[in-house]
Amino acid sequence: MSRPQVVIVGRPNVGKSSLLNRLAGRRIAVVEQQRGVTRDRKSVEAEWSGVAFDVVDTGGWTATGDDLQSKISRQAEAAINEADLVLLVVDATTGVVDEDVQAARWALRSHRPVMLVVNKVDDAAHDAQIWEFLQLGVGEPFAVSALHGRGAGDLLDAVVERIVPAPESSAREAAPEAPPETESDDGVLRVAIVGRPNVGKSTLFNRIIGEERSVVHDLPGTTRDAIDTVIETADGPIRFIDTAGMRRRARTEAGLETYATLRSLEALDRANLAVLVIDATVGATGQDQRLAERIAGAGCPAIVVLNKWELVATEERPAVLSGLAERLAFLGDAPVIKTTATSGRGVHKLLPALAVAASDYSTRIPTGALNRAVRDLQTKQPSPTGRIRYAVQGASEPPTFTLFASGRLAPTYLRYVERSLRERFELGSTPVKIRVRVD
């Protein structure tokens, strides 16, 4: 059987090629800021939750244009005619424009299933902007950041649900019992170990799993690809992903190092939790700060490991911890574990910390308890611009709350709501997403 076709369409320069790269899990399409870089159709195979499908990138579609633009639009039209699912991509930073309206009408006229993807929603502060795209009439929008990977997992879950019909009971009974051996659908907690080169990631990895699974060497950059290993723990199986050290872009040469960095970022995007390893003898650096930004953008909880702690002089330790708090503010109150991986000191604290973080990440709060908390926080500090009528938790991993409000809520008030919910329900350092719908 041929694979389902998922076709990405939209006006020029909304991030279609970036979304293709994100869904495929690797850099395939050339991405530039200028319009019209993509001209022909580009089809690549992708897989999610054990389901294989083709993702087709198209050039920017417009209703008018010169001869070249008309040819590009015709290529997009040919692709959509063969689609099992259409992803209509729009740009959150520009809002709804006339070209989006025209593209939406064209996509709907194809009589193919259409999903609305609002790209460039890089942080929670911009989540509320997606709801203006409801006027396109395509349905509920999916907020993503193709560049940072934010929301990509939720989008892929929805794509797979649309392209794979629910099996009949008889089909389920006749199907073989052995599940496909894929890392995405086995339900195992995925933990990516990330950090700069030569901070001791592979040594920590080997210490955790109890065998020489990764090559350890003093030369930075020994690990060239992501390595997965599943271990059994008292709290269930955990898939650890050892990754190559991620350097500054200016110091990353073309070829193997570039590929290794891309694979490390891919491992981070598919992980449930991240362990950021830092060399305590150096302290938190600018590169560690950028990695913390990447982790925050991926939307997964983080645990910080200060490795080589025994080598830090006692009088220097307060300065190291102070620099850590300053540089890694993106990770909030992420727990910090001090280890020396070569001797194994402190490594035993990592698994319990991962279990707590995983529990917080999958928290489900009953609607009644959530609305009592919202009522109390509004009584304590009302919003001057609108009242929250009620709230629901729409998803977990991470906990995602939708607030139905009578008016727009200021970013500062949304931070207050997040902080209040985090404290009320003891969500620890896990990321929390807040979405607002204005009635």
Buried (B, 14 or more C-beta within 10 A) or exposed (E): EEBBBBBBBBBBBBBBBBBBBBBBBBBBBEBEEEEBBBBEBBBBEBBBBBBEBBBBBBBBBBEEBEEEBEEBBEBBBEBBEBBBBBBBBBBBEEEBEEBBBBBBEBBBEBEBEBBBBBBBBBEBBBBBBBBBBBEBEBEEBBBBBBBBBBBBBBBBEBBBEBBEEEEEEEEEEEEEEEEEEEEBBBEBBBBBBBBBBBBBBBBBBBBBBEEEBBEBEEEEBBBBEBBBBBBEEEBEEBBBBBBBBBBEEEEBEEEEBBBBBBBBBBBBBBBBBBBBBBBBBBBBBEBBBBBBBBBBBBBBBBBBBBBBBBEBEEEEBEEBBEBBEEBBEBBBEBBBBBBBBBEEBBBEBBBBBBBBBBEBBBBEBEEEEBBEBBEEBBEEEEBEEBEBEEBBBEBBBBBBBBBBBEEEBEEEBBEBBBEBBBEBBEBBBBBBBBBBEBE
